[in-house]
Amino acid sequence: IKLINSGWAADFNLMTWALSAGHVANRSISFKPRVAWHYSALMEELPSGRKVVKDRSTSACKSQDLDCYFLPVSICPSSKYLPPIPLDDFMRTNFKKPDVVGLIAYHKQWDDEKLQTFIPNKSMRNLLAKIKLFRSNKEISAKKFYSALLYDYLSRPKQEFRVQIAAKVAELDRLKRGNCAVMHVRRGDAKIMVGWFRKYHNVSEYIQAGKPFLDKRGIKQIFLLTDSSLAIEEAEGEFPQYEWIYFNRERYKADEGGFENQLPSKSPRIESTYLAATMELVKRCSVIMKSNSHLSHLMHWLMCAGRKMYDDGDGTSEYACPDSIVIGSHDHDELVSETGIRSNR
């Protein structure tokens, strides 16, 4: 299946859907970029719209694909000779109604014994055991825990990458388990007209909406995730009563990086390591204040299904979704001109 070069969560969402569709169609799945995966190689888009590798010296590895970081998805290797096909083509070939296969896959009985022959390894069997446990909690929707568990499977790191992730997680080990909140402030491409748009939202909007949940749990630590360095200045300047936890890393200011340019450091491996570490760290928190984006939704699903969350005082801990606040849930319903809503944040 052809990898898309969009964003971390969007890319993994496609892989999740493809893996689900492959199971329903009884087909083995592997993934391959047309040229390179943009989290493994620094890419640029030519005036013709074609994307090429900009600087091979910064590539995460020679193959410039998922193999730079993750264990193989299946025992079937990617073909060296056949070009990858888009997921839509795979679905049209294997399903009469490809538009509903995602829904079918999410609600498929993933603990069916037949799945063990799909990808016969210990990692998947461990996921099946988790799913059986999650089925006892009716409050967690199938989409949330299936997506989270399949992400965990797809993103199983190779040893070198595992060590790099652990080092980044250790940098923020002061993040308190069960007593922190996640705030995802996406701003990088909000002012760029691409058929729909995302608004900027002030940090104050997140705090105002999330304060009842922060107060309820006595939370003072906020894990701030943002693609704009200006959002950090705003958070620490306006709300010093909270302890703001974030990675000390390169970031663009507002939209200076352009649309879907997620590599301010110009190093695919560094950016991928921060993202993978972030996906682990968010599981520690019990509240998420998020924007409307693939990444924030993936983090929410991981927080639902990834770990035991918190003890509500009755002496028991259960898998449970965090308190969730969505900022700008209707942003995509509006269209504006390129000079419409602007901000220096």
FIFI-684160 format. One record per residue (C-alpha): chain; y, x, z. Coordinates in nm, 4 decimals. Layout:
residues N
+-------+----------+----------+----------+
! kette !       py !       px !       pz !
+-------+----------+----------+----------+
!     A !        Y !        X !        Z !
...
+-------+----------+----------+----------+
//
This chain:
residues 345
+-------+----------+----------+----------+
! kette !       py !       px !       pz !
+-------+----------+----------+----------+
!     A !   0.0000 !   0.0000 !   0.0000 !
!     A !   0.3442 !   0.1331 !  -0.0884 !
!     A !   0.5586 !   0.2216 !   0.2114 !
!     A !   0.9115 !   0.0852 !   0.2121 !
!     A !   1.2016 !   0.3047 !   0.3190 !
!     A !   1.4131 !   0.0682 !   0.5254 !
!     A !   1.4170 !   0.1159 !   0.9025 !
!     A !   1.1606 !   0.2209 !   1.1637 !
!     A !   1.0696 !  -0.1324 !   1.2684 !
!     A !   1.0928 !  -0.2793 !   0.9171 !
!     A !   0.8575 !  -0.0108 !   0.7889 !
!     A !   0.6066 !  -0.0726 !   1.0671 !
!     A !   0.6369 !  -0.4496 !   1.0231 !
!     A !   0.5251 !  -0.4080 !   0.6631 !
!     A !   0.2314 !  -0.1964 !   0.7768 !
!     A !   0.1395 !  -0.4570 !   1.0379 !
!     A !   0.1454 !  -0.7347 !   0.7789 !
!     A !  -0.0570 !  -0.5218 !   0.5371 !
!     A !  -0.3177 !  -0.4395 !   0.8011 !
!     A !  -0.3428 !  -0.8090 !   0.8891 !
!     A !  -0.3683 !  -0.9094 !   0.5237 !
!     A !  -0.6328 !  -0.6431 !   0.4665 !
!     A !  -0.8413 !  -0.7846 !   0.7481 !
!     A !  -0.8146 !  -1.1388 !   0.6143 !
!     A !  -0.9031 !  -1.0183 !   0.2615 !
!     A !  -1.1791 !  -0.7892 !   0.3923 !
!     A !  -1.0102 !  -0.4883 !   0.2300 !
!     A !  -0.9545 !  -0.1419 !   0.3727 !
!     A !  -0.5872 !  -0.0435 !   0.3811 !
!     A !  -0.4078 !   0.2886 !   0.3551 !
!     A !  -0.0383 !   0.3634 !   0.3119 !
!     A !   0.1506 !   0.5946 !   0.0834 !
!     A !   0.5169 !   0.6330 !  -0.0175 !
!     A !   0.6126 !   0.6361 !  -0.3841 !
!     A !   0.8042 !   0.9615 !  -0.3368 !
!     A !   0.8280 !   1.0340 !   0.0378 !
!     A !   0.8665 !   0.8437 !   0.3628 !
!     A !   1.2286 !   0.8667 !   0.4735 !
!     A !   1.1297 !   0.9500 !   0.8331 !
!     A !   0.9336 !   1.2482 !   0.7023 !
!     A !   1.1802 !   1.3755 !   0.4426 !
!     A !   1.5553 !   1.3713 !   0.3921 !
!     A !   1.6170 !   1.1343 !   0.1000 !
!     A !   1.9122 !   1.0527 !  -0.1214 !
!     A !   1.9733 !   0.7755 !  -0.3713 !
!     A !   2.0794 !   0.8677 !  -0.7236 !
!     A !   2.3386 !   0.6632 !  -0.9182 !
!     A !   2.0462 !   0.5044 !  -1.1034 !
!     A !   1.9151 !   0.3693 !  -0.7728 !
!     A !   1.6142 !   0.6021 !  -0.7706 !
!     A !   1.5452 !   0.7780 !  -0.4414 !
!     A !   1.4509 !   1.1456 !  -0.4340 !
!     A !   1.3926 !   1.4104 !  -0.1686 !
!     A !   1.7266 !   1.5757 !  -0.0958 !
!     A !   1.6148 !   1.8836 !   0.0947 !
!     A !   1.2455 !   1.9731 !   0.1218 !
!     A !   1.3208 !   2.2439 !   0.3781 !
!     A !   1.3939 !   1.9729 !   0.6380 !
!     A !   1.0730 !   1.7763 !   0.5708 !
!     A !   0.8520 !   1.7069 !   0.8707 !
!     A !   0.5438 !   1.8329 !   0.6848 !
!     A !   0.4212 !   1.9112 !   0.3350 !
!     A !   0.2822 !   1.5640 !   0.2633 !
!     A !   0.6148 !   1.3958 !   0.3551 !
!     A !   0.4425 !   1.0765 !   0.4694 !
!     A !   0.2838 !   0.9172 !   0.7763 !
!     A !   0.0409 !   1.2080 !   0.8103 !
!     A !   0.3256 !   1.4190 !   0.9459 !
!     A !   0.3039 !   1.2297 !   1.2742 !
!     A !   0.0235 !   0.9746 !   1.2972 !
!     A !  -0.3536 !   0.9574 !   1.2872 !
!     A !  -0.5063 !   0.7935 !   0.9778 !
!     A !  -0.4991 !   0.4141 !   0.9689 !
!     A !  -0.8525 !   0.3922 !   0.8337 !
!     A !  -1.1399 !   0.6116 !   0.7228 !
!     A !  -1.0382 !   0.5561 !   0.3600 !
!     A !  -0.8023 !   0.8307 !   0.2400 !
!     A !  -0.5019 !   0.7614 !   0.0203 !
!     A !  -0.5653 !   0.8258 !  -0.3476 !
!     A !  -0.4076 !   1.1402 !  -0.4881 !
!     A !  -0.4013 !   0.9930 !  -0.8347 !
!     A !  -0.3340 !   0.6194 !  -0.8119 !
!     A !   0.0226 !   0.5101 !  -0.7296 !
!     A !   0.0597 !   0.2839 !  -0.4250 !
!     A !   0.1105 !  -0.0857 !  -0.4885 !
!     A !   0.3701 !  -0.3096 !  -0.3198 !
!     A !   0.2356 !  -0.5402 !  -0.0504 !
!     A !   0.3455 !  -0.8439 !  -0.2525 !
!     A !   0.1184 !  -0.7364 !  -0.5397 !
!     A !  -0.1737 !  -0.6932 !  -0.3008 !
!     A !  -0.1199 !  -1.0398 !  -0.1573 !
!     A !  -0.0875 !  -1.2060 !  -0.4981 !
!     A !  -0.4102 !  -1.0413 !  -0.6068 !
!     A !  -0.6098 !  -1.1333 !  -0.2963 !
!     A !  -0.4688 !  -1.4677 !  -0.1861 !
!     A !  -0.3983 !  -1.8011 !  -0.3501 !
!     A !  -0.1078 !  -1.8584 !  -0.1128 !
!     A !   0.0219 !  -1.5100 !  -0.0253 !
!     A !   0.3296 !  -1.6520 !   0.1447 !
!     A !   0.1193 !  -1.7852 !   0.4325 !
!     A !  -0.1109 !  -1.4877 !   0.4837 !
!     A !   0.1164 !  -1.3418 !   0.7507 !
!     A !   0.0912 !  -1.6577 !   0.9565 !
!     A !  -0.2849 !  -1.6695 !   0.9065 !
!     A !  -0.3217 !  -1.3073 !   1.0100 !
!     A !  -0.1153 !  -1.3418 !   1.3265 !
!     A !  -0.3303 !  -1.6274 !   1.4503 !
!     A !  -0.6576 !  -1.4770 !   1.3344 !
!     A !  -0.9265 !  -1.4343 !   1.5980 !
!     A !  -0.8734 !  -1.0605 !   1.6333 !
!     A !  -1.1388 !  -1.0391 !   1.9024 !
!     A !  -1.4007 !  -1.1495 !   1.6492 !
!     A !  -1.6840 !  -0.8969 !   1.6380 !
!     A !  -1.6412 !  -0.8614 !   1.2595 !
!     A !  -1.3195 !  -0.6702 !   1.3208 !
!     A !  -1.5169 !  -0.3836 !   1.4696 !
!     A !  -1.6561 !  -0.3131 !   1.1230 !
!     A !  -1.3069 !  -0.3169 !   0.9725 !
!     A !  -1.1885 !  -0.0010 !   1.1474 !
!     A !  -1.4851 !   0.1227 !   1.3500 !
!     A !  -1.3276 !   0.3457 !   1.6110 !
!     A !  -1.2623 !   0.3494 !   1.9812 !
!     A !  -0.8867 !   0.2891 !   1.9520 !
!     A !  -0.9310 !  -0.0480 !   1.7850 !
!     A !  -1.2049 !  -0.1519 !   2.0268 !
!     A !  -0.9647 !  -0.0760 !   2.3113 !
!     A !  -0.7076 !  -0.3028 !   2.1473 !
!     A !  -0.9636 !  -0.5810 !   2.1258 !
!     A !  -1.0231 !  -0.5506 !   2.4978 !
!     A !  -0.6489 !  -0.5783 !   2.5606 !
!     A !  -0.6200 !  -0.8860 !   2.3425 !
!     A !  -0.8888 !  -1.0654 !   2.5392 !
!     A !  -0.6859 !  -1.0012 !   2.8543 !
!     A !  -0.3624 !  -1.1229 !   2.6913 !
!     A !  -0.5304 !  -1.4470 !   2.5843 !
!     A !  -0.5327 !  -1.5516 !   2.9499 !
!     A !  -0.1501 !  -1.5630 !   2.9446 !
!     A !  -0.0445 !  -1.8641 !   2.7372 !
!     A !   0.3250 !  -1.7731 !   2.7575 !
!     A !   0.2916 !  -1.4766 !   2.5231 !
!     A !   0.2853 !  -1.5908 !   2.1604 !
!     A !   0.0324 !  -1.4494 !   1.9175 !
!     A !   0.3029 !  -1.2948 !   1.7028 !
!     A !   0.4424 !  -1.0932 !   1.9918 !
!     A !   0.1274 !  -0.9306 !   2.1182 !
!     A !  -0.0466 !  -0.8933 !   1.7823 !
!     A !   0.2573 !  -0.7133 !   1.6415 !
!     A !   0.2903 !  -0.4923 !   1.9477 !
!     A !  -0.0756 !  -0.3968 !   1.9621 !
!     A !  -0.0949 !  -0.3263 !   1.5916 !
!     A !   0.2189 !  -0.1122 !   1.6191 !
!     A !   0.0491 !   0.0830 !   1.8982 !
!     A !  -0.2505 !   0.1332 !   1.6706 !
!     A !  -0.0513 !   0.2330 !   1.3623 !
!     A !   0.1658 !   0.4762 !   1.5605 !
!     A !  -0.1129 !   0.6711 !   1.7329 !
!     A !   0.0412 !   1.0199 !   1.7333 !
!     A !  -0.1245 !   1.3427 !   1.6345 !
!     A !  -0.1439 !   1.5999 !   1.9118 !
!     A !   0.1681 !   1.7953 !   1.8117 !
!     A !   0.3742 !   1.4785 !   1.7850 !
!     A !   0.2296 !   1.3449 !   2.1097 !
!     A !   0.3555 !   1.6540 !   2.2923 !
!     A !   0.6999 !   1.6173 !   2.1340 !
!     A !   0.7200 !   1.2500 !   2.2346 !
!     A !   0.6150 !   1.3322 !   2.5919 !
!     A !   0.8916 !   1.5908 !   2.6165 !
!     A !   1.1553 !   1.3355 !   2.5128 !
!     A !   1.0177 !   1.0721 !   2.7496 !
!     A !   1.0376 !   1.3282 !   3.0320 !
!     A !   1.4095 !   1.3765 !   2.9616 !
!     A !   1.4698 !   1.0173 !   3.0772 !
!     A !   1.2037 !   0.9988 !   3.3445 !
!     A !   1.4693 !   0.8759 !   3.5881 !
!     A !   1.4452 !   0.5377 !   3.4128 !
!     A !   1.2999 !   0.3165 !   3.6863 !
!     A !   0.9880 !   0.1186 !   3.6074 !
!     A !   1.0468 !  -0.2560 !   3.6421 !
!     A !   1.4047 !  -0.2084 !   3.7596 !
!     A !   1.5943 !  -0.1341 !   3.4406 !
!     A !   1.7302 !  -0.3233 !   3.1415 !
!     A !   1.7322 !  -0.2381 !   2.7722 !
!     A !   2.0504 !  -0.2912 !   2.5698 !
!     A !   2.0267 !  -0.2515 !   2.1932 !
!     A !   2.3671 !  -0.2272 !   2.0245 !
!     A !   2.3263 !  -0.1989 !   1.6479 !
!     A !   2.6456 !  -0.1140 !   1.4644 !
!     A !   2.5792 !   0.1390 !   1.1903 !
!     A !   2.5641 !  -0.0851 !   0.8858 !
!     A !   2.7372 !  -0.3951 !   1.0188 !
!     A !   3.0438 !  -0.3608 !   0.7991 !
!     A !   2.8632 !  -0.2973 !   0.4749 !
!     A !   2.8158 !  -0.5946 !   0.2455 !
!     A !   2.4590 !  -0.6115 !   0.1167 !
!     A !   2.4167 !  -0.9864 !   0.0623 !
!     A !   2.4191 !  -1.0577 !   0.4352 !
!     A !   2.5696 !  -0.8758 !   0.7259 !
!     A !   2.5550 !  -0.7970 !   1.0945 !
!     A !   2.8593 !  -0.8326 !   1.3140 !
!     A !   2.9720 !  -0.5831 !   1.5675 !
!     A !   2.9440 !  -0.7138 !   1.9210 !
!     A !   3.1305 !  -0.5634 !   2.2128 !
!     A !   2.9261 !  -0.4264 !   2.4992 !
!     A !   3.1090 !  -0.6800 !   2.7156 !
!     A !   2.9323 !  -0.9596 !   2.5249 !
!     A !   2.5946 !  -0.8151 !   2.6179 !
!     A !   2.6944 !  -0.7727 !   2.9815 !
!     A !   2.8418 !  -1.1217 !   3.0051 !
!     A !   2.5258 !  -1.2807 !   2.8635 !
!     A !   2.2851 !  -1.0607 !   3.0550 !
!     A !   2.4585 !  -1.0434 !   3.3943 !
!     A !   2.2672 !  -1.3379 !   3.5492 !
!     A !   1.9395 !  -1.1599 !   3.4758 !
!     A !   2.0688 !  -0.8215 !   3.5891 !
!     A !   2.1894 !  -0.9738 !   3.9164 !
!     A !   1.8672 !  -1.1687 !   3.9615 !
!     A !   1.6612 !  -0.8511 !   3.9553 !
!     A !   1.9212 !  -0.6247 !   4.1152 !
!     A !   1.9291 !  -0.4017 !   3.8086 !
!     A !   2.1865 !  -0.1228 !   3.7896 !
!     A !   2.0189 !   0.0979 !   3.5296 !
!     A !   2.0676 !   0.0122 !   3.1619 !
!     A !   1.8809 !   0.1961 !   2.8871 !
!     A !   2.1423 !   0.1981 !   2.6110 !
!     A !   2.0117 !   0.2192 !   2.2549 !
!     A !   2.2745 !   0.2454 !   1.9857 !
!     A !   2.3454 !   0.4117 !   1.6533 !
!     A !   2.7154 !   0.4535 !   1.7350 !
!     A !   2.8547 !   0.7119 !   1.9762 !
!     A !   3.1564 !   0.4846 !   2.0263 !
!     A !   2.9372 !   0.2203 !   2.1897 !
!     A !   2.8448 !   0.4713 !   2.4615 !
!     A !   3.2115 !   0.5436 !   2.5310 !
!     A !   3.2763 !   0.1708 !   2.5495 !
!     A !   2.9878 !   0.1069 !   2.7901 !
!     A !   3.0672 !   0.3893 !   3.0316 !
!     A !   3.4422 !   0.3268 !   3.0164 !
!     A !   3.4347 !  -0.0491 !   3.0749 !
!     A !   3.1311 !  -0.0821 !   3.3026 !
!     A !   3.1064 !   0.2215 !   3.5325 !
!     A !   2.9241 !   0.0117 !   3.7940 !
!     A !   2.6059 !   0.0516 !   3.5898 !
!     A !   2.4055 !   0.3689 !   3.5408 !
!     A !   2.3869 !   0.4127 !   3.1662 !
!     A !   2.0730 !   0.5912 !   3.0487 !
!     A !   2.0599 !   0.7204 !   2.6923 !
!     A !   1.9397 !   1.0131 !   2.4891 !
!     A !   2.1921 !   1.2917 !   2.4400 !
!     A !   2.1539 !   1.3095 !   2.0640 !
!     A !   2.3592 !   1.3105 !   1.7464 !
!     A !   2.4992 !   0.9737 !   1.6432 !
!     A !   2.7382 !   0.8504 !   1.3814 !
!     A !   3.0619 !   0.6781 !   1.4770 !
!     A !   3.0423 !   0.3143 !   1.3767 !
!     A !   2.9387 !   0.2857 !   1.0098 !
!     A !   3.0210 !   0.6369 !   0.8898 !
!     A !   2.6547 !   0.7013 !   0.8107 !
!     A !   2.6325 !   0.4184 !   0.5592 !
!     A !   2.3606 !   0.1602 !   0.5019 !
!     A !   2.0113 !   0.2443 !   0.6314 !
!     A !   2.1004 !   0.6082 !   0.6925 !
!     A !   1.9165 !   0.6702 !   1.0181 !
!     A !   1.9173 !   1.0515 !   1.0250 !
!     A !   2.2470 !   1.1795 !   1.1657 !
!     A !   2.0760 !   1.5029 !   1.2742 !
!     A !   1.9457 !   1.5576 !   0.9175 !
!     A !   1.6060 !   1.6247 !   1.0766 !
!     A !   1.3379 !   1.3595 !   1.0105 !
!     A !   1.1123 !   1.4958 !   1.2846 !
!     A !   1.3825 !   1.4920 !   1.5512 !
!     A !   1.4854 !   1.1350 !   1.4669 !
!     A !   1.1230 !   1.0162 !   1.4566 !
!     A !   1.0533 !   1.1764 !   1.7936 !
!     A !   1.3480 !   0.9974 !   1.9557 !
!     A !   1.2375 !   0.6649 !   1.8079 !
!     A !   0.8755 !   0.7024 !   1.9159 !
!     A !   0.9842 !   0.8039 !   2.2668 !
!     A !   1.2183 !   0.5052 !   2.2836 !
!     A !   0.9315 !   0.2688 !   2.1991 !
!     A !   0.7455 !   0.4029 !   2.5018 !
!     A !   1.0388 !   0.3997 !   2.7421 !
!     A !   1.1446 !   0.0391 !   2.6779 !
!     A !   0.8119 !  -0.0760 !   2.8221 !
!     A !   0.9372 !   0.0255 !   3.1657 !
!     A !   1.2140 !  -0.2353 !   3.1739 !
!     A !   1.2128 !  -0.6038 !   3.2671 !
!     A !   1.5234 !  -0.7266 !   3.0812 !
!     A !   1.6286 !  -0.6784 !   2.7190 !
!     A !   1.9749 !  -0.7549 !   2.5791 !
!     A !   1.9338 !  -0.7254 !   2.2053 !
!     A !   2.0942 !  -0.7807 !   1.8698 !
!     A !   1.9303 !  -0.9620 !   1.5826 !
!     A !   1.7302 !  -0.6866 !   1.4133 !
!     A !   1.3760 !  -0.5780 !   1.3382 !
!     A !   1.3989 !  -0.2891 !   1.5842 !
!     A !   1.5165 !  -0.4987 !   1.8768 !
!     A !   1.2459 !  -0.7574 !   1.8108 !
!     A !   0.9788 !  -0.4865 !   1.7975 !
!     A !   1.0992 !  -0.3456 !   2.1291 !
!     A !   1.0854 !  -0.6962 !   2.2780 !
!     A !   0.7262 !  -0.7407 !   2.1587 !
!     A !   0.6270 !  -0.4029 !   2.3008 !
!     A !   0.7808 !  -0.4969 !   2.6342 !
!     A !   0.5798 !  -0.8203 !   2.6289 !
!     A !   0.2453 !  -0.6723 !   2.5433 !
!     A !   0.2669 !  -0.3040 !   2.6176 !
!     A !   0.2560 !  -0.2838 !   2.9939 !
!     A !   0.2254 !  -0.4763 !   3.3168 !
!     A !   0.5803 !  -0.5722 !   3.3841 !
!     A !   0.6921 !  -0.6420 !   3.7383 !
!     A !   0.5866 !  -0.7974 !   4.0677 !
!     A !   0.7685 !  -1.1213 !   4.1413 !
!     A !   0.6929 !  -1.0953 !   4.5122 !
!     A !   0.3637 !  -1.2810 !   4.5306 !
!     A !   0.1608 !  -0.9611 !   4.5435 !
!     A !   0.0354 !  -0.9793 !   4.1865 !
!     A !   0.1481 !  -0.8171 !   3.8635 !
!     A !   0.0844 !  -0.9774 !   3.5261 !
!     A !   0.1499 !  -0.9081 !   3.1634 !
!     A !   0.4685 !  -1.0987 !   3.0919 !
!     A !   0.7588 !  -1.0980 !   2.8539 !
!     A !   1.0909 !  -0.9630 !   2.9859 !
!     A !   1.4008 !  -1.1720 !   3.0304 !
!     A !   1.5487 !  -1.1709 !   2.6806 !
!     A !   1.9089 !  -1.2242 !   2.5687 !
!     A !   1.9876 !  -1.2295 !   2.1953 !
!     A !   2.3460 !  -1.1503 !   2.1014 !
!     A !   2.4679 !  -1.2912 !   1.7699 !
!     A !   2.1560 !  -1.4919 !   1.6907 !
!     A !   2.3417 !  -1.6730 !   1.4082 !
!     A !   2.5207 !  -1.3731 !   1.2571 !
!     A !   2.3104 !  -1.3858 !   0.9433 !
!     A !   2.4138 !  -1.7451 !   0.8719 !
!     A !   2.7577 !  -1.6312 !   0.7643 !
!     A !   2.8678 !  -1.4323 !   0.4616 !
!     A !   3.1920 !  -1.2424 !   0.4384 !
!     A !   3.3655 !  -1.0183 !   0.1898 !
!     A !   3.3340 !  -0.6448 !   0.2246 !
!     A !   3.6704 !  -0.6402 !   0.3983 !
!     A !   3.5863 !  -0.9375 !   0.6187 !
!     A !   3.5142 !  -0.8620 !   0.9826 !
!     A !   3.5960 !  -0.5049 !   1.0679 !
!     A !   3.6034 !  -0.2993 !   1.3828 !
!     A !   3.6510 !   0.0604 !   1.4831 !
!     A !   3.3520 !   0.0376 !   1.7163 !
+-------+----------+----------+----------+
//
